[in-house]
Structure formats: structure tokens, C-alpha cells
């Protein structure tokens, strides 16, 4: 998820209960299965390698990852999902991009539209807000006692576009095509990730007040609770002190 600071969202995810974590694993399993349709070897399938990295950062068990790969490659029961992207506006014109994996387009479209409507937003036409975002690789590492200059040089030398220090974490941004190389280089140094994924980063943020922030967070929560929705991105800049 993309807000003013990615860490706020990651911290919230880490605190979710087991039931919510199970739902996250189910969604990641669908993403892995879809990626595995193009080949079950992550060394030859970049998309699969990227999704596996995202799943491992979320502490998804290896056997669950492998089972999802087998589903996608046809070794287990067949899966037939379709990738759909929805775009729209939340309260105060905050831009949203919603990615879904579904076996029923009509159900998904109706549910997503309802989520927007019930949170003072509206679903828009394809392309209405996606131009405000860039697809990037993003890696988040907890600082602990790590040396900032050392991590920064490792990341930049491996091909990262940007490095920043945000609160308790380091955030590393890459071009999509360089994400795997940067991730592999950091993994080779024994670094563990709070998050490692291909994401959508807004070019600019929309500052919102506390009341609007609550409406935006409500919409995010509703979308993330939808079984068909895999990823939610927005460009809201939450006010200082907002806890969600």
C-alpha cells in the first residue's frame, strides 16, 4: 500500500491477527499461481521471482508458496483467474488504483464500486488516475543497528534508483527491470526485508485532514478485505499522528 510513509501500512499489517494474515497468504497464493502460469522456475520467470520475494517478506511459509506454484503450473488443481485493474477517487479526490485477481468480473466490479460509493468515493474510467503513478520496485528494511551508508551503497551499486531513511526503516526504490538484481544483491548480504515488491508509487501526494484520512483508511480496509482485491494503491498524505 502506498501512503505518505509505507512504514505506517507495513506496521499495521504486521499487527494483524492470524485470520487476517491467512487472508493475505490466500491473496499472495493467487498472485503466485497467476505468475507460475508462465513457468514454474523463478530463475526463468521474473514475475514469479518478484511475487515470491513479496510472499517471503510477508513470512509466507515455503510449502504454501510451493503449493501455489504447483497450482499455477497445472501440477495441482487448475486455477483460472483474470487480472483486472480498477481506478477511481476516494474522499477529497484522492486517487486510487486497485488490482484484482478474480474468477468473476461482474462480482468484482460490483463489489469494488460499492466499496468506493460507501466511503464517499467513486469508481472511474480506465486511465483516469493511473497516469499519476509509476510502477517501481520497492524494498523496505528495518534499520536496527544497520549502517545507513553501507546499505545505501549496496543498494545503489546494485542498480537502485533511490534510497531514503524514513523513521525506523530504509526504503529502496528501483526500476521494475532492476528490482530482481537489487533484491538479490541485498539478500546475498544477509539482509531481511519488511517488504519487497513491485508497487505503484504516486508522483505527487494529496494532503488530507484527519476526517478525510479516516474515510480513506476505511476505503483501504474495505478493499483489502475483499477476497478478489490483491493490491490497493493511493496518493493520500495522512496528517501527522493519524493511526488509521
Short mmCIF file of the C-alpha atoms (twelve columns), coordinates in Angstrom:
data_MODEL
# 
_entry.id   MODEL 
# 
loop_
_atom_site.group_PDB 
_atom_site.id 
_atom_site.type_symbol 
_atom_site.label_atom_id 
_atom_site.label_alt_id 
_atom_site.label_comp_id 
_atom_site.label_asym_id 
_atom_site.label_seq_id 
_atom_site.Cartn_x 
_atom_site.Cartn_y 
_atom_site.Cartn_z 
_atom_site.pdbx_PDB_model_num 
ATOM 1   C CA . UNK A 1   0.000   0.000   0.000   1 
ATOM 2   C CA . UNK A 2   1.233   3.472   -0.705  1 
ATOM 3   C CA . UNK A 3   0.636   6.390   1.608   1 
ATOM 4   C CA . UNK A 4   2.927   9.209   2.722   1 
ATOM 5   C CA . UNK A 5   5.036   6.624   4.538   1 
ATOM 6   C CA . UNK A 6   4.902   2.993   3.569   1 
ATOM 7   C CA . UNK A 7   6.049   2.014   7.056   1 
ATOM 8   C CA . UNK A 8   2.733   3.018   8.641   1 
ATOM 9   C CA . UNK A 9   0.935   0.480   6.486   1 
ATOM 10  C CA . UNK A 10  3.520   -2.249  6.985   1 
ATOM 11  C CA . UNK A 11  3.446   -1.826  10.751  1 
ATOM 12  C CA . UNK A 12  -0.333  -2.110  10.702  1 
ATOM 13  C CA . UNK A 13  -0.136  -5.269  8.617   1 
ATOM 14  C CA . UNK A 14  2.405   -6.852  10.961  1 
ATOM 15  C CA . UNK A 15  -0.011  -6.381  13.845  1 
ATOM 16  C CA . UNK A 16  -2.959  -8.064  12.155  1 
ATOM 17  C CA . UNK A 17  -4.404  -11.206 13.671  1 
ATOM 18  C CA . UNK A 18  -3.905  -14.712 12.328  1 
ATOM 19  C CA . UNK A 19  -7.188  -14.681 10.403  1 
ATOM 20  C CA . UNK A 20  -6.189  -11.532 8.527   1 
ATOM 21  C CA . UNK A 21  -2.724  -12.955 7.910   1 
ATOM 22  C CA . UNK A 22  -4.334  -16.061 6.451   1 
ATOM 23  C CA . UNK A 23  -6.307  -13.871 4.041   1 
ATOM 24  C CA . UNK A 24  -3.099  -12.126 2.973   1 
ATOM 25  C CA . UNK A 25  -1.498  -15.516 2.287   1 
ATOM 26  C CA . UNK A 26  -4.537  -16.572 0.240   1 
ATOM 27  C CA . UNK A 27  -4.222  -13.466 -1.922  1 
ATOM 28  C CA . UNK A 28  -0.480  -13.934 -2.330  1 
ATOM 29  C CA . UNK A 29  -1.143  -17.549 -3.297  1 
ATOM 30  C CA . UNK A 30  -3.392  -16.340 -6.131  1 
ATOM 31  C CA . UNK A 31  -0.678  -13.934 -7.323  1 
ATOM 32  C CA . UNK A 32  1.926   -16.710 -7.262  1 
ATOM 33  C CA . UNK A 33  -0.372  -19.107 -9.135  1 
ATOM 34  C CA . UNK A 34  -1.045  -16.495 -11.828 1 
ATOM 35  C CA . UNK A 35  2.660   -15.784 -12.248 1 
ATOM 36  C CA . UNK A 36  3.505   -19.504 -12.360 1 
ATOM 37  C CA . UNK A 37  1.303   -19.954 -15.438 1 
ATOM 38  C CA . UNK A 38  4.240   -18.526 -17.416 1 
ATOM 39  C CA . UNK A 39  6.657   -21.068 -15.916 1 
ATOM 40  C CA . UNK A 40  7.298   -22.614 -12.519 1 
ATOM 41  C CA . UNK A 41  11.034  -21.821 -12.361 1 
ATOM 42  C CA . UNK A 42  11.608  -18.408 -10.745 1 
ATOM 43  C CA . UNK A 43  15.109  -18.292 -12.269 1 
ATOM 44  C CA . UNK A 44  13.460  -18.135 -15.692 1 
ATOM 45  C CA . UNK A 45  10.238  -16.330 -14.729 1 
ATOM 46  C CA . UNK A 46  10.956  -12.827 -13.427 1 
ATOM 47  C CA . UNK A 47  7.347   -12.106 -12.474 1 
ATOM 48  C CA . UNK A 48  7.203   -15.277 -10.388 1 
ATOM 49  C CA . UNK A 49  10.507  -14.442 -8.687  1 
ATOM 50  C CA . UNK A 50  9.192   -10.991 -7.774  1 
ATOM 51  C CA . UNK A 51  5.949   -12.322 -6.298  1 
ATOM 52  C CA . UNK A 52  7.842   -14.994 -4.322  1 
ATOM 53  C CA . UNK A 53  10.014  -12.239 -2.834  1 
ATOM 54  C CA . UNK A 54  6.870   -10.345 -1.837  1 
ATOM 55  C CA . UNK A 55  5.447   -13.501 -0.222  1 
ATOM 56  C CA . UNK A 56  8.647   -14.257 1.695   1 
ATOM 57  C CA . UNK A 57  8.763   -10.701 3.031   1 
ATOM 58  C CA . UNK A 58  5.241   -11.343 4.351   1 
ATOM 59  C CA . UNK A 59  6.551   -14.508 6.084   1 
ATOM 60  C CA . UNK A 60  4.523   -16.846 3.882   1 
ATOM 61  C CA . UNK A 61  5.663   -20.452 4.525   1 
ATOM 62  C CA . UNK A 62  7.731   -22.101 1.789   1 
ATOM 63  C CA . UNK A 63  5.380   -25.071 1.474   1 
ATOM 64  C CA . UNK A 64  2.462   -22.697 0.881   1 
ATOM 65  C CA . UNK A 65  4.483   -20.873 -1.776  1 
ATOM 66  C CA . UNK A 66  5.402   -24.152 -3.485  1 
ATOM 67  C CA . UNK A 67  1.782   -25.339 -3.439  1 
ATOM 68  C CA . UNK A 68  0.675   -22.112 -5.136  1 
ATOM 69  C CA . UNK A 69  3.373   -22.560 -7.803  1 
ATOM 70  C CA . UNK A 70  2.115   -26.093 -8.485  1 
ATOM 71  C CA . UNK A 71  -1.452  -24.819 -8.811  1 
ATOM 72  C CA . UNK A 72  -0.410  -22.233 -11.351 1 
ATOM 73  C CA . UNK A 73  1.755   -24.609 -13.357 1 
ATOM 74  C CA . UNK A 74  -1.030  -27.204 -13.514 1 
ATOM 75  C CA . UNK A 75  0.542   -29.819 -11.231 1 
ATOM 76  C CA . UNK A 76  -2.375  -29.432 -8.818  1 
ATOM 77  C CA . UNK A 77  -5.983  -28.343 -9.411  1 
ATOM 78  C CA . UNK A 78  -6.342  -25.819 -12.197 1 
ATOM 79  C CA . UNK A 79  -6.837  -22.132 -11.359 1 
ATOM 80  C CA . UNK A 80  -8.398  -19.623 -13.708 1 
ATOM 81  C CA . UNK A 81  -8.152  -16.039 -12.506 1 
ATOM 82  C CA . UNK A 82  -8.222  -12.844 -14.528 1 
ATOM 83  C CA . UNK A 83  -6.181  -9.756  -13.707 1 
ATOM 84  C CA . UNK A 84  -8.236  -6.546  -13.618 1 
ATOM 85  C CA . UNK A 85  -7.233  -3.016  -12.609 1 
ATOM 86  C CA . UNK A 86  -9.811  -0.536  -11.311 1 
ATOM 87  C CA . UNK A 87  -9.218  3.198   -10.926 1 
ATOM 88  C CA . UNK A 88  -11.159 5.781   -9.002  1 
ATOM 89  C CA . UNK A 89  -11.282 8.532   -6.420  1 
ATOM 90  C CA . UNK A 90  -11.665 8.419   -2.676  1 
ATOM 91  C CA . UNK A 91  -12.812 11.273  -0.443  1 
ATOM 92  C CA . UNK A 92  -11.370 14.702  -1.387  1 
ATOM 93  C CA . UNK A 93  -10.292 13.409  -4.786  1 
ATOM 94  C CA . UNK A 94  -7.593  11.029  -3.521  1 
ATOM 95  C CA . UNK A 95  -6.504  8.807   -6.412  1 
ATOM 96  C CA . UNK A 96  -6.838  5.015   -6.098  1 
ATOM 97  C CA . UNK A 97  -5.527  2.156   -8.218  1 
ATOM 98  C CA . UNK A 98  -6.942  -1.252  -7.279  1 
ATOM 99  C CA . UNK A 99  -5.574  -4.518  -8.661  1 
ATOM 100 C CA . UNK A 100 -7.754  -7.628  -8.558  1 
ATOM 101 C CA . UNK A 101 -7.462  -11.334 -9.388  1 
ATOM 102 C CA . UNK A 102 -10.906 -12.772 -9.972  1 
ATOM 103 C CA . UNK A 103 -12.875 -15.636 -11.477 1 
ATOM 104 C CA . UNK A 104 -15.971 -13.424 -11.802 1 
ATOM 105 C CA . UNK A 105 -15.518 -9.946  -13.324 1 
ATOM 106 C CA . UNK A 106 -19.115 -8.854  -12.693 1 
ATOM 107 C CA . UNK A 107 -18.907 -9.709  -8.993  1 
ATOM 108 C CA . UNK A 108 -15.598 -7.921  -8.593  1 
ATOM 109 C CA . UNK A 109 -16.679 -4.778  -10.425 1 
ATOM 110 C CA . UNK A 110 -19.883 -4.555  -8.411  1 
ATOM 111 C CA . UNK A 111 -18.106 -5.053  -5.093  1 
ATOM 112 C CA . UNK A 112 -15.327 -2.564  -5.828  1 
ATOM 113 C CA . UNK A 113 -17.837 0.043   -6.983  1 
ATOM 114 C CA . UNK A 114 -19.828 -0.480  -3.774  1 
ATOM 115 C CA . UNK A 115 -16.698 -0.039  -1.620  1 
ATOM 116 C CA . UNK A 116 -15.974 3.329   -3.257  1 
ATOM 117 C CA . UNK A 117 -19.572 4.530   -3.013  1 
ATOM 118 C CA . UNK A 118 -19.884 3.670   0.688   1 
ATOM 119 C CA . UNK A 119 -16.711 5.631   1.508   1 
ATOM 120 C CA . UNK A 120 -17.533 8.922   -0.267  1 
ATOM 121 C CA . UNK A 121 -15.638 7.905   -3.392  1 
ATOM 122 C CA . UNK A 122 -16.422 6.845   -6.922  1 
ATOM 123 C CA . UNK A 123 -15.075 4.348   -9.418  1 
ATOM 124 C CA . UNK A 124 -13.669 5.981   -12.556 1 
ATOM 125 C CA . UNK A 125 -12.828 5.022   -16.122 1 
ATOM 126 C CA . UNK A 126 -9.695  3.105   -17.055 1 
ATOM 127 C CA . UNK A 127 -6.758  5.503   -17.180 1 
ATOM 128 C CA . UNK A 128 -8.349  8.231   -15.059 1 
ATOM 129 C CA . UNK A 129 -5.663  8.135   -12.348 1 
ATOM 130 C CA . UNK A 130 -3.031  5.540   -13.313 1 
ATOM 131 C CA . UNK A 131 -1.028  8.272   -15.069 1 
ATOM 132 C CA . UNK A 132 -0.402  9.755   -11.605 1 
ATOM 133 C CA . UNK A 133 1.548   6.640   -10.527 1 
ATOM 134 C CA . UNK A 134 4.763   4.927   -11.592 1 
ATOM 135 C CA . UNK A 135 5.343   1.188   -11.332 1 
ATOM 136 C CA . UNK A 136 8.512   0.640   -9.312  1 
ATOM 137 C CA . UNK A 137 10.291  -1.968  -7.249  1 
ATOM 138 C CA . UNK A 138 10.342  -1.125  -3.545  1 
ATOM 139 C CA . UNK A 139 12.283  -2.775  -0.725  1 
ATOM 140 C CA . UNK A 140 11.838  -1.821  2.930   1 
ATOM 141 C CA . UNK A 141 14.427  -2.823  5.542   1 
ATOM 142 C CA . UNK A 142 14.182  -2.307  9.293   1 
ATOM 143 C CA . UNK A 143 17.106  -0.176  10.471  1 
ATOM 144 C CA . UNK A 144 18.003  -1.951  13.714  1 
ATOM 145 C CA . UNK A 145 21.766  -1.299  14.005  1 
ATOM 146 C CA . UNK A 146 22.494  -1.377  10.290  1 
ATOM 147 C CA . UNK A 147 24.933  1.141   8.847   1 
ATOM 148 C CA . UNK A 148 22.971  3.540   6.655   1 
ATOM 149 C CA . UNK A 149 25.855  4.446   4.329   1 
ATOM 150 C CA . UNK A 150 26.743  0.787   3.822   1 
ATOM 151 C CA . UNK A 151 23.165  -0.225  2.948   1 
ATOM 152 C CA . UNK A 152 22.792  2.783   0.670   1 
ATOM 153 C CA . UNK A 153 25.978  1.972   -1.256  1 
ATOM 154 C CA . UNK A 154 24.997  -1.688  -1.564  1 
ATOM 155 C CA . UNK A 155 21.629  -0.716  -2.989  1 
ATOM 156 C CA . UNK A 156 22.883  1.975   -5.366  1 
ATOM 157 C CA . UNK A 157 25.784  -0.154  -6.602  1 
ATOM 158 C CA . UNK A 158 23.297  -2.938  -7.386  1 
ATOM 159 C CA . UNK A 159 21.230  -0.545  -9.516  1 
ATOM 160 C CA . UNK A 160 18.703  1.089   -7.151  1 
ATOM 161 C CA . UNK A 161 17.244  4.428   -8.257  1 
ATOM 162 C CA . UNK A 162 16.717  5.929   -4.838  1 
ATOM 163 C CA . UNK A 163 17.429  5.328   -1.154  1 
ATOM 164 C CA . UNK A 164 15.766  7.066   1.786   1 
ATOM 165 C CA . UNK A 165 15.709  6.840   5.563   1 
ATOM 166 C CA . UNK A 166 12.134  7.005   6.911   1 
ATOM 167 C CA . UNK A 167 11.546  6.622   10.639  1 
ATOM 168 C CA . UNK A 168 12.611  3.104   11.640  1 
ATOM 169 C CA . UNK A 169 13.221  1.847   8.101   1 
ATOM 170 C CA . UNK A 170 15.253  2.260   4.936   1 
ATOM 171 C CA . UNK A 171 13.207  2.484   1.726   1 
ATOM 172 C CA . UNK A 172 14.878  1.481   -1.531  1 
ATOM 173 C CA . UNK A 173 13.287  2.222   -4.910  1 
ATOM 174 C CA . UNK A 174 14.230  0.558   -8.198  1 
ATOM 175 C CA . UNK A 175 13.115  0.404   -11.810 1 
ATOM 176 C CA . UNK A 176 10.960  -2.686  -12.349 1 
ATOM 177 C CA . UNK A 177 13.630  -4.320  -14.512 1 
ATOM 178 C CA . UNK A 178 16.323  -3.776  -11.840 1 
ATOM 179 C CA . UNK A 179 14.267  -4.961  -8.872  1 
ATOM 180 C CA . UNK A 180 15.461  -8.580  -9.006  1 
ATOM 181 C CA . UNK A 181 19.140  -7.660  -9.206  1 
ATOM 182 C CA . UNK A 182 18.930  -5.212  -6.302  1 
ATOM 183 C CA . UNK A 183 16.908  -7.641  -4.191  1 
ATOM 184 C CA . UNK A 184 19.354  -10.482 -4.879  1 
ATOM 185 C CA . UNK A 185 22.366  -8.308  -4.036  1 
ATOM 186 C CA . UNK A 186 20.863  -7.287  -0.685  1 
ATOM 187 C CA . UNK A 187 19.795  -10.871 0.101   1 
ATOM 188 C CA . UNK A 188 23.372  -12.016 -0.590  1 
ATOM 189 C CA . UNK A 189 24.491  -9.731  2.246   1 
ATOM 190 C CA . UNK A 190 22.100  -11.490 4.637   1 
ATOM 191 C CA . UNK A 191 19.599  -8.630  4.802   1 
ATOM 192 C CA . UNK A 192 15.956  -9.368  5.609   1 
ATOM 193 C CA . UNK A 193 13.065  -7.329  4.209   1 
ATOM 194 C CA . UNK A 194 9.912   -5.988  5.811   1 
ATOM 195 C CA . UNK A 195 8.589   -5.615  2.281   1 
ATOM 196 C CA . UNK A 196 9.907   -6.394  -1.199  1 
ATOM 197 C CA . UNK A 197 7.539   -5.954  -4.115  1 
ATOM 198 C CA . UNK A 198 6.631   -4.311  -7.383  1 
ATOM 199 C CA . UNK A 199 4.346   -1.446  -6.416  1 
ATOM 200 C CA . UNK A 200 2.719   1.739   -7.709  1 
ATOM 201 C CA . UNK A 201 4.252   4.935   -6.343  1 
ATOM 202 C CA . UNK A 202 2.394   8.245   -6.813  1 
ATOM 203 C CA . UNK A 203 4.207   11.143  -8.470  1 
ATOM 204 C CA . UNK A 204 2.542   13.550  -6.028  1 
ATOM 205 C CA . UNK A 205 0.565   13.190  -2.806  1 
ATOM 206 C CA . UNK A 206 -2.735  14.753  -1.761  1 
ATOM 207 C CA . UNK A 207 -2.636  16.089  1.799   1 
ATOM 208 C CA . UNK A 208 -5.786  15.249  3.769   1 
ATOM 209 C CA . UNK A 209 -7.146  16.190  7.193   1 
ATOM 210 C CA . UNK A 210 -7.981  13.714  9.961   1 
ATOM 211 C CA . UNK A 211 -11.618 13.298  8.921   1 
ATOM 212 C CA . UNK A 212 -10.723 12.595  5.289   1 
ATOM 213 C CA . UNK A 213 -7.857  10.326  6.341   1 
ATOM 214 C CA . UNK A 214 -10.336 8.194   8.289   1 
ATOM 215 C CA . UNK A 215 -12.552 7.881   5.194   1 
ATOM 216 C CA . UNK A 216 -9.552  6.951   3.037   1 
ATOM 217 C CA . UNK A 217 -8.419  4.335   5.532   1 
ATOM 218 C CA . UNK A 218 -11.958 2.925   5.702   1 
ATOM 219 C CA . UNK A 219 -11.948 2.515   1.909   1 
ATOM 220 C CA . UNK A 220 -8.500  0.888   2.001   1 
ATOM 221 C CA . UNK A 221 -9.684  -1.532  4.696   1 
ATOM 222 C CA . UNK A 222 -12.844 -2.435  2.765   1 
ATOM 223 C CA . UNK A 223 -10.890 -3.051  -0.427  1 
ATOM 224 C CA . UNK A 224 -8.192  -5.084  1.297   1 
ATOM 225 C CA . UNK A 225 -10.867 -7.208  2.964   1 
ATOM 226 C CA . UNK A 226 -12.320 -8.075  -0.457  1 
ATOM 227 C CA . UNK A 227 -11.196 -11.564 -1.492  1 
ATOM 228 C CA . UNK A 228 -10.787 -10.530 -5.142  1 
ATOM 229 C CA . UNK A 229 -8.590  -7.490  -4.445  1 
ATOM 230 C CA . UNK A 230 -4.853  -8.170  -4.442  1 
ATOM 231 C CA . UNK A 231 -3.309  -4.679  -4.159  1 
ATOM 232 C CA . UNK A 232 -4.506  -1.176  -3.273  1 
ATOM 233 C CA . UNK A 233 -2.533  1.990   -4.032  1 
ATOM 234 C CA . UNK A 234 -3.450  5.619   -3.279  1 
ATOM 235 C CA . UNK A 235 -1.830  9.037   -3.127  1 
ATOM 236 C CA . UNK A 236 -3.166  10.322  0.201   1 
ATOM 237 C CA . UNK A 237 -0.723  12.007  2.549   1 
ATOM 238 C CA . UNK A 238 -2.062  11.292  6.026   1 
ATOM 239 C CA . UNK A 239 -1.699  14.012  8.677   1 
ATOM 240 C CA . UNK A 240 0.896   13.637  11.412  1 
ATOM 241 C CA . UNK A 241 -0.397  11.454  14.217  1 
ATOM 242 C CA . UNK A 242 -3.019  9.614   12.178  1 
ATOM 243 C CA . UNK A 243 -3.127  5.981   13.312  1 
ATOM 244 C CA . UNK A 244 -5.744  4.545   10.982  1 
# 
